[in-house]
Amino acid sequence: MTTSALMPVYPRCEVRPVRGDGCHLIGEKGERYLDFASGIAVNLLGHSHPHLIGAIQRQAATLMHVSNLYGSPQQEHLAQRLVDLTFADMVFFTNSGAEAVECAIKTARRFHHVTGNPHRHKLICFSNAFHGRTLGTISATNQEKMRDGFEPLLPGFTVVDFNDLTAAEAAIDEATAGFLVEPIQGEGGIRPATQEFLSGLRALCDKHGLMLILDEVQCGVARTGTLYAHEQYGVTPDIMATAKGIGGGFPLGACLATAHAGQGMTFGTHGSTYGGNPLAMAAGEAVLDVVTEESFLPNVRAMGERLRGALEQMIPNHDHLFESVRGKGLMLGIKMKTDSRAFVSYLRGHGLLTVAAGDNVVRVLPPLIINEAHISEFVEKLSAAARDYEVLA
């Protein structure tokens, strides 16, 4: 392979896609892969979806970028759709999940500042979380691989064990502004919050006047079978970060907040040059058009159940490799008894794309448009690869 001018921060694999076709990717030599990675939960409509393509093409020919110095009918319309569909009263558009989380952190701190408690600046976060790669978001995790070499990190974050409500409560002090938590940890190994934990965090926020910030960058936008994962818990956040699937592949994120939580975000407190550009808004509108169709979410739930069932049926045939399946909807993880990253690499040779995660988990994140045939193809290829892998091991 020739030397690349790219900064060498990714150990890029041998797969080199040049074209997408529904739930498949095609490499530069014509090789075909079943894509159950979806660009890490981004391509929720698969590749080359005609409605998404059409929306982007039409907007690109009309207006792509003007900055936030001007009124934006495109932003206003998409923001209103999101408000109508969620708990939120206001939206700030970003280009990525990390930016959405940064805005959420600022919104929480600013709330306490304007309500007479500027000392309340600290967020309680949770072990093995992933919130992004900015200095602020890596300060909110205890994962050493993300923090190494970047100290000193930002103050104002305390990390306790995920799903440990007692530890979360014990960490509250007079400087606490709120909690920052993923309802389902993605990079951490497809680990859902327990009902007791997430409901308990909400109750603690209500009791102490804190902000509940949900990071739904990976688990949001229909991925788990509801528009946002917290809906399945019956828990309402004050602030939420969303991204990945919301643009269907076009860079887009958003920070959503209630009017109460967002009261400090006034003129000059935050901004973005590219955030909410008309092209991104067109992509977001197209995604919402599809995922709000009456049959879409029920089909995600049905395909999630079908895929989980097929995996659970397959696992006993390869019990030296696989332990269990976890997750919700089409955000599933296969817990392995061996190195998940090595196995994910091996799967690529069998024409199957997945994503490794923490806790020796293989993330299964297919496009949300999959059908029975895609599930059968996935399980057949996974099982064949497992048989070969066991022989090699």
C-alpha positions in Angstrom: 0.0 0.0 0.0 1.3 3.4 -0.9 2.2 6.0 1.8 -0.8 8.2 2.7 -0.7 11.9 3.4 -3.4 11.3 6.1 -2.5 11.8 9.7 -1.9 8.2 11.0 -4.4 8.2 13.8 -6.5 5.3 12.4 -5.2 1.8 11.9 -7.2 1.5 8.7 -8.1 -1.9 7.5 -7.9 -3.5 4.1 -11.5 -2.7 3.1 -11.6 0.3 0.8 -15.2 1.1 -0.2 -15.9 3.1 -3.3 -19.7 2.6 -3.7 -22.7 1.7 -1.6 -25.8 -0.3 -2.5 -28.5 -0.5 0.1 -27.1 -2.7 2.9 -23.9 -3.5 1.0 -20.6 -1.8 0.3 -18.5 -2.4 -2.7 -14.7 -2.1 -2.6 -12.4 -0.7 -5.3 -11.8 -4.2 -6.8 -15.5 -5.0 -6.9 -15.6 -7.0 -3.7 -18.9 -6.9 -1.9 -19.5 -6.6 1.8 -22.7 -6.9 3.9 -22.5 -3.7 6.0 -23.7 -4.4 9.5 -21.5 -1.5 10.8 -23.4 1.3 9.1 -20.5 3.7 9.4 -20.7 3.2 13.2 -24.5 3.6 13.4 -24.6 6.5 10.9 -26.0 5.1 7.7 -29.4 4.2 9.1 -31.1 4.3 5.7 -28.3 2.2 4.2 -26.3 3.4 1.2 -27.7 5.4 -1.8 -31.1 5.8 -0.4 -33.1 7.6 -3.1 -35.0 10.0 -0.8 -31.9 11.1 1.0 -29.9 11.5 -2.2 -32.7 13.5 -3.8 -33.0 15.9 -0.9 -29.3 16.5 -0.8 -29.0 17.0 -4.6 -31.9 19.4 -4.7 -30.5 21.5 -1.8 -27.0 21.4 -3.1 -28.3 23.0 -6.3 -30.1 25.7 -4.4 -28.1 26.8 -1.3 -25.4 25.0 0.7 -24.0 27.4 3.3 -24.6 31.0 4.5 -23.5 30.8 8.2 -25.6 31.6 11.2 -25.4 35.4 10.7 -28.7 35.2 8.8 -32.2 33.8 9.5 -32.5 30.1 8.5 -35.9 28.8 7.4 -34.3 25.4 6.9 -33.1 25.2 10.5 -36.3 26.6 11.9 -38.3 23.9 10.1 -36.2 20.9 11.1 -35.9 22.2 14.7 -39.7 22.5 15.0 -40.0 18.9 13.7 -37.6 17.7 16.4 -39.3 19.6 19.1 -42.7 18.2 18.0 -41.3 14.7 18.1 -39.4 14.9 21.4 -39.3 16.4 25.0 -37.4 19.4 23.8 -38.4 23.1 23.4 -35.2 24.2 21.6 -32.5 22.9 19.3 -28.9 23.9 18.5 -27.5 22.2 15.3 -23.9 20.9 15.1 -21.7 19.0 12.7 -20.9 16.0 14.9 -21.8 14.1 18.1 -18.9 15.5 20.0 -20.0 19.1 19.3 -23.5 18.2 20.4 -22.2 16.9 23.7 -20.0 20.0 24.1 -23.1 22.1 23.6 -25.0 20.0 26.2 -22.2 20.4 28.8 -22.2 24.2 28.2 -26.0 24.3 28.4 -26.0 22.6 31.8 -23.2 24.8 33.2 -24.9 28.0 31.9 -28.2 27.0 33.4 -26.7 27.0 36.9 -24.8 30.2 36.2 -27.9 32.2 35.3 -30.0 30.7 38.1 -27.6 32.0 40.7 -25.5 28.9 41.3 -22.3 29.4 39.3 -20.4 27.0 41.6 -22.5 24.1 40.2 -20.2 23.2 37.3 -19.3 19.6 37.8 -20.9 16.7 35.9 -21.0 13.2 37.1 -20.1 10.7 34.3 -19.8 7.0 34.1 -17.1 4.3 33.6 -16.4 3.2 30.0 -18.4 6.0 28.5 -17.6 7.5 25.2 -18.7 11.1 24.4 -16.3 12.2 21.7 -12.7 13.1 21.1 -12.6 16.8 22.0 -10.7 17.8 25.1 -14.0 18.4 26.9 -15.5 15.0 26.0 -12.4 13.0 26.7 -12.3 14.7 30.1 -15.8 13.1 30.7 -14.5 9.5 30.4 -12.1 7.3 32.4 -10.9 5.5 29.3 -7.1 5.8 29.4 -6.6 5.1 25.7 -8.5 8.4 24.9 -6.8 10.5 27.6 -3.2 9.4 27.3 -0.9 12.2 26.2 -3.6 14.9 26.4 -3.3 16.0 30.0 -4.0 18.3 31.7 -7.6 17.6 30.9 -10.5 19.9 31.8 -11.7 20.0 35.4 -15.3 19.5 36.3 -16.0 15.9 35.7 -16.3 13.0 38.2 -16.5 9.4 36.9 -18.3 6.6 38.8 -19.4 3.1 37.8 -22.1 2.8 35.2 -25.4 1.3 36.4 -24.4 2.0 40.0 -27.0 4.4 41.4 -25.6 4.3 44.9 -22.2 5.5 43.6 -23.9 8.2 41.5 -25.8 9.6 44.5 -22.7 9.5 46.7 -20.8 11.6 44.2 -23.3 14.5 44.4 -21.9 17.6 46.2 -22.5 21.3 46.2 -20.6 21.7 43.0 -22.6 19.1 41.0 -24.4 20.4 37.9 -25.9 17.1 36.7 -25.3 13.7 35.1 -24.0 12.9 31.7 -24.9 9.4 30.6 -25.5 7.2 27.6 -28.8 5.2 27.9 -27.0 2.5 26.1 -23.2 2.6 26.0 -21.9 2.0 22.5 -18.2 2.1 22.5 -18.3 0.7 26.0 -19.7 -2.6 24.8 -23.5 -2.2 24.0 -24.3 -2.0 27.7 -27.9 -0.7 28.4 -28.7 1.3 31.5 -30.9 -0.6 33.9 -34.4 0.8 34.4 -33.6 1.4 38.1 -30.4 3.3 37.2 -31.8 5.7 34.6 -35.0 6.3 36.6 -32.9 6.9 39.7 -30.8 9.5 38.0 -33.9 11.4 36.9 -35.2 11.3 40.5 -31.9 12.5 41.9 -31.9 15.4 39.4 -35.4 16.3 40.4 -34.5 16.1 44.1 -31.3 18.2 43.9 -32.1 20.6 41.0 -29.6 19.0 38.6 -29.6 18.5 34.9 -30.0 15.1 33.3 -28.0 15.1 30.1 -28.4 12.1 27.8 -25.9 11.2 25.2 -28.0 9.6 22.5 -25.4 10.1 19.7 -25.2 6.4 19.0 -28.4 5.0 20.4 -30.7 7.7 19.1 -32.7 8.3 15.9 -34.7 5.0 15.7 -31.6 2.8 16.3 -33.2 1.0 19.3 -36.8 0.8 17.9 -38.1 4.1 19.3 -37.0 7.5 18.0 -34.8 7.9 21.1 -33.8 5.2 23.5 -34.9 7.0 26.7 -38.5 6.7 25.5 -38.3 3.0 26.4 -37.4 3.8 30.0 -40.1 6.4 30.5 -37.4 8.9 31.5 -37.3 12.5 30.2 -34.0 14.3 30.0 -33.4 18.0 30.4 -30.7 18.1 27.7 -29.9 15.6 25.0 -27.1 15.2 22.4 -28.0 13.5 19.1 -26.0 12.9 15.9 -24.8 9.9 13.8 -28.0 8.6 12.2 -29.8 12.0 12.2 -28.1 12.9 8.9 -28.1 9.5 7.4 -24.4 9.9 6.4 -24.2 13.6 6.1 -22.4 15.3 9.0 -25.1 16.5 11.4 -25.7 16.6 15.1 -27.9 18.5 17.5 -28.3 19.5 21.2 -31.9 19.5 22.4 -33.1 21.1 25.6 -36.2 22.1 27.5 -36.9 25.8 27.8 -36.1 25.5 31.5 -32.7 23.8 30.9 -31.8 26.1 28.0 -32.6 29.4 29.6 -29.0 30.4 29.9 -28.2 29.9 26.2 -28.7 33.5 25.0 -27.1 35.6 22.3 -23.3 35.1 22.1 -23.1 32.1 24.5 -22.5 29.5 21.7 -22.1 29.3 18.0 -21.0 27.3 14.9 -19.9 28.4 11.4 -21.1 25.3 9.6 -23.7 24.1 12.1 -27.2 23.9 10.7 -26.2 24.7 7.1 -29.0 24.2 4.6 -27.4 21.1 3.1 -27.3 19.3 6.5 -30.9 20.4 7.2 -32.0 18.8 4.0 -30.4 15.6 5.0 -32.0 15.7 8.4 -35.4 16.4 6.9 -35.1 13.4 4.6 -34.1 11.1 7.5 -37.1 12.3 9.6 -39.4 11.8 6.6 -38.5 8.1 6.5 -38.1 7.2 10.2 -41.5 8.8 11.0 -43.4 6.8 8.5 -46.0 4.7 10.3 -44.4 1.3 9.6 -40.7 2.3 10.1 -40.2 2.0 13.9 -42.4 -1.2 14.2 -40.2 -2.8 11.5 -37.0 -1.8 13.3 -38.4 -3.5 16.4 -39.5 -6.6 14.5 -36.1 -6.9 12.7 -34.3 -6.4 16.0 -36.2 -9.2 17.6 -35.6 -11.4 14.5 -31.9 -10.7 14.5 -31.5 -11.2 18.2 -33.4 -14.5 18.0 -31.3 -15.8 15.2 -28.1 -14.9 17.0 -29.3 -16.5 20.2 -30.1 -19.6 18.3 -26.7 -19.7 16.6 -24.5 -19.0 19.7 -24.7 -22.5 21.2 -23.2 -23.9 18.0 -20.1 -21.8 18.6 -20.0 -21.6 22.4 -16.2 -21.5 22.5 -16.4 -18.1 20.8 -19.7 -16.5 21.8 -21.2 -15.9 25.2 -24.5 -13.8 24.8 -26.3 -11.1 22.9 -27.3 -7.8 24.4 -28.7 -4.4 23.4 -32.0 -3.1 22.1 -33.6 -2.9 18.7 -30.9 -2.9 16.0 -28.2 -1.8 18.4 -26.9 -5.2 19.4 -23.7 -6.6 20.8 -22.3 -10.1 20.8 -20.3 -10.8 23.9 -17.3 -12.9 23.0 -15.0 -15.3 24.9 -12.0 -14.2 22.9 -10.6 -10.9 21.4 -13.5 -9.2 19.6 -11.2 -6.9 17.6 -9.4 -9.9 16.1 -12.7 -11.6 15.2 -14.1 -8.4 13.6 -11.0 -8.2 11.5 -11.4 -11.9 10.5 -15.1 -11.3 9.5 -14.1 -8.8 6.9 -12.4 -11.7 5.0 -15.9 -13.3 4.9 -17.5 -10.3 3.4 -19.0 -9.1 6.7 -18.5 -5.7 8.3 -19.2 -5.2 12.0 -17.6 -3.0 14.7 -15.5 -3.9 17.8 -16.4 -2.4 21.2 -15.2 -2.6 24.7 -15.7 -5.6 27.0 -14.9 -8.0 24.0 -18.1 -7.2 22.2 -18.8 -7.3 18.5 -21.2 -4.4 17.7 -24.0 -5.3 15.2 -25.3 -2.0 13.8 -27.0 -2.7 10.5 -28.9 -0.2 8.4 -32.4 0.2 9.8 -33.9 -0.8 6.4 -32.7 -4.5 6.7 -35.1 -7.3 5.9 -35.2 -11.1 6.5 -32.9 -11.8 3.7 -30.2 -9.5 5.1 -30.5 -11.2 8.5 -30.2 -14.6 7.0 -27.1 -13.5 5.0 -25.6 -12.0 8.2 -26.1 -15.1 10.3 -24.9 -17.5 7.6 -21.7 -15.5 7.1 -21.2 -15.1 10.8 -21.6 -18.8 11.5 -19.3 -19.8 8.6 -16.6 -17.4 9.8 -17.0 -18.7 13.3 -16.5 -22.3 12.1 -13.3 -21.3 10.3 -12.1 -19.2 13.1 -12.5 -22.0 15.6 -10.4 -24.3 13.4 -7.6 -21.6 13.1 -7.7 -21.1 16.9 
